[in-house]
Amino acid sequence: MKTSNRLKSYKVTLEFYVDALNKKQVEANLETIYPAMREADFNDLSSCIEKEEYE
């Protein structure tokens, strides 16, 4: 029974670390992708605003 409990605690610990690593990976991806997306969205928005002002 002790071995089973120990394995369960290892499993929970590993899941915690995997979740943390996945979260860090997502954050890293957002840091590289999001600024480019935000800049593209801003450019699209500003060009739409300019078109509306001149039409």
C-alpha positions in Angstrom: 0.0 0.0 0.0 2.9 2.4 0.8 4.3 1.9 -2.7 1.0 2.7 -4.3 0.7 6.0 -2.3 4.3 6.9 -3.1 3.6 6.3 -6.8 0.4 8.5 -6.6 2.4 11.3 -5.1 5.1 11.0 -7.8 2.3 11.1 -10.4 0.8 14.3 -8.9 4.3 15.9 -8.7 5.0 15.0 -12.4 1.7 16.3 -13.5 2.4 19.6 -11.7 5.7 19.9 -13.4 4.3 19.1 -16.8 1.5 21.6 -16.4 4.1 24.2 -15.3 6.3 23.5 -18.3 3.3 23.6 -20.7 2.3 26.9 -19.2 5.8 28.3 -19.7 5.8 27.1 -23.3 2.4 28.8 -24.0 3.7 32.0 -22.4 6.8 31.9 -24.5 4.8 31.4 -27.6 2.5 34.3 -26.7 5.4 36.5 -26.2 6.7 35.8 -29.6 3.4 35.6 -31.5 1.2 38.2 -29.8 3.2 41.3 -30.4 3.3 40.6 -34.1 -0.5 39.9 -34.1 -1.2 43.0 -32.1 0.9 45.1 -34.6 -0.9 43.6 -37.6 -4.3 44.1 -35.9 -3.4 47.7 -35.2 -2.3 48.3 -38.7 -5.5 46.8 -40.1 -7.6 48.9 -37.7 -5.8 52.1 -38.5 -6.1 51.5 -42.2 -9.9 50.9 -41.8 -10.2 54.1 -39.8 -8.4 56.1 -42.4 -10.6 54.7 -45.2 -13.7 55.6 -43.2 -12.5 59.2 -42.6 -11.8 59.8 -46.3 -14.9 58.2 -47.7 
